[in-house]
Each structure stands twice: as structure tokens, then as C-alpha cells.
């Protein structure tokens, strides 16, 4: 008797499209990198000896990576600045409450004292409960 295994392989064989795209992307990246390095570092006379006469100026071998890096750094600085401008001021009540704020719910008042209480529902901690606690000089929390 043949038993079916829960770990049976799928009936469809072959590579998934994402695997093919990943493989082609990896190979393409390696080929483009090798061509770039040959263009950037091999002397002109050697390129002409193998009959390669038309290629971009060597200026772009340094300028393109530099422009890309500066574009990334300026984009990152712009993104951080944009986040600073859209963040509310620290004294604003919007930093404490928003449309997703949830206050601590009350339990059923008919529950008796010896009954097990359920787990507290998800809620925000009230700021007044935190103001009663202070930290000592050694960093320990004191109430």
C-alpha cells in the first residue's frame, strides 16, 4: 500500500519565473561589471589592437558612479528632511493621540473578585500613569 506524504513534490516541473529572472539578472550584472572594468582600466592601445575603436570617454568611468552615489546621498537627505517636516512638534498632542489611539477598556463589572481576569485588551498606556514614575540617578525605575 502506497501512502501519500504531506511533503509530496509538486507535479509541475521546471524553474519558476522568479528564479529565471534572478539567474538572468545575476549573470547580466556580472557581464556588465566585467565589461565596465575592461573599458575603465584597459589601455586604449590594447583595445584598438583587438579592434575596439568606439567606446565612451573615460571621464564617464569616474563620473557615472560619482553621480549615482551623490544622487543616492541627496535622495536620502531629502527623505530625512521630508520626514522632519511632516512630523508633529514634540509638544503637540498629535504625538500622544491620533485616530488609532485606544484607551484601556474596562472589564465586566459583574465579574467576581476570585474569577480569573482575561488578558488586558490591546491599548495605549496613559501618559498620566507614566508621570508618577521617575528614574533614580543609577537608572533604576522608582515609583
Secondary structure, 3 states (H helix, E strand, C coil): CCCCCCCCCCCCCCCCHHHHHHHHHHHHHHHHHHHHHHHHHCCHHHHHHCCCCCCCCCHHHHHHHHHHHHHHHHHHHHHHHHHHHHCCCCCCHHHCCCCCCCCCCCCCCCCCCCCCCCCCCCCCCCHHHHHCCEECCCCCEEC
